[in-house]
């Protein structure tokens, strides 16, 4: 019962860098691929690229290992020292927490065993420019706005129309990732499936791109809200957003400087803020309101069984949460122009509201804010004096439970987390 990371390979085809990996489990071979467009590797150190591609394969592996969840992962594609193995095992346990929880996998004694060789080398960049991974949501828009005068380069993985509109005329590096059809077929047959730490994947991809394109600063859009868990299970905090947390950011920075590239700056521009504070900032960015899309259901294919919709579904926790944190700061007309309907009048969303506010044990497994800021968003919405279904529910069932709402609101709206890694050259 072993899963194998056998090897990686890459080559330039035309102007693009084609990367592929080989994973094996039982009698199944997986060969996922990723293409980075418009790349030149002339003048680049092969040992550095080998190292970066090998590590990208380590995080890619999570998506295929999870199908069987075997207790031993044998790494033959390259060499890992004891510290690296510890680092990867920690990411596996924490980053796959939601996967373990939803599949009720209580025994999580996963071991990574390094059997490979590799004459890898740590890289260095000489450029001073910025890369911003862009996902098409409000957080990406706010980060782009912060660095608009710094001439940033954007990085997009499998970009859609929303991302392309958001990027506009900025320089764009495109990567295209394909999930193996065999994995999708196994999912349909009932093999294990579930959430993987996507931001961790994007982090390793960003470091590879930073070396290939000689960019020093990798700027993510992860906020303080991501640090709150969704549920505590078996004595452990299960966090859908683990790879967006301060803890992961700190760990990744150390891993990167120790083993990958010694002088890049990887950080989040929004780490100081809660989601509702970002919502307030975004509410003033009117030119993005008809462009952005934060609904993840819009891009899901359900293991290849359906097409992406590319629009707000208005039925998921992410849609309701974004509506919630924008509601205090936008007019009803402005909200309708974005969502096309009043989500506060949709009674079927009440169970989701209860999950978001903490009235139910488990917070939705989505990129949503803290329970406290949801309460504050409802309170600030209530103060607008509108009588929608959700506001009436808040007034009757939640408002009486807390005494000092103004204090709670000021604590949230004035929040500023000083624990961040923003370089001094970018600090206000």
Secondary structure as UniProt FT lines:
FT   STRAND          2..13
FT   TURN            14..15
FT   STRAND          16..25
FT   TURN            26..27
FT   STRAND          28..30
FT   STRAND          33..36
FT   TURN            42..43
FT   HELIX           46..65
FT   TURN            66..68
FT   STRAND          72..75
FT   HELIX           82..95
FT   HELIX           97..102
FT   TURN            103..104
FT   STRAND          111..114
FT   STRAND          130..133
FT   HELIX           138..146
FT   HELIX           148..150
FT   STRAND          153..157
FT   HELIX           161..167
FT   TURN            168..169
FT   STRAND          172..178
FT   HELIX           181..189
FT   HELIX           198..212
FT   TURN            213..214
FT   STRAND          217..220
FT   HELIX           224..227
FT   STRAND          231..233
FT   TURN            234..235
FT   STRAND          236..238
FT   TURN            240..241
FT   HELIX           242..244
FT   HELIX           246..255
FT   HELIX           256..260
FT   STRAND          265..268
FT   TURN            269..272
FT   HELIX           275..283
FT   HELIX           286..288
FT   TURN            289..291
FT   HELIX           296..299
FT   TURN            302..305
FT   HELIX           317..327
FT   TURN            328..329
FT   HELIX           332..339
FT   HELIX           343..345
FT   HELIX           347..349
FT   HELIX           350..357
FT   HELIX           371..382
FT   TURN            383..385
FT   HELIX           389..393
FT   HELIX           394..398
FT   HELIX           399..401
FT   HELIX           405..413
FT   HELIX           424..426
//
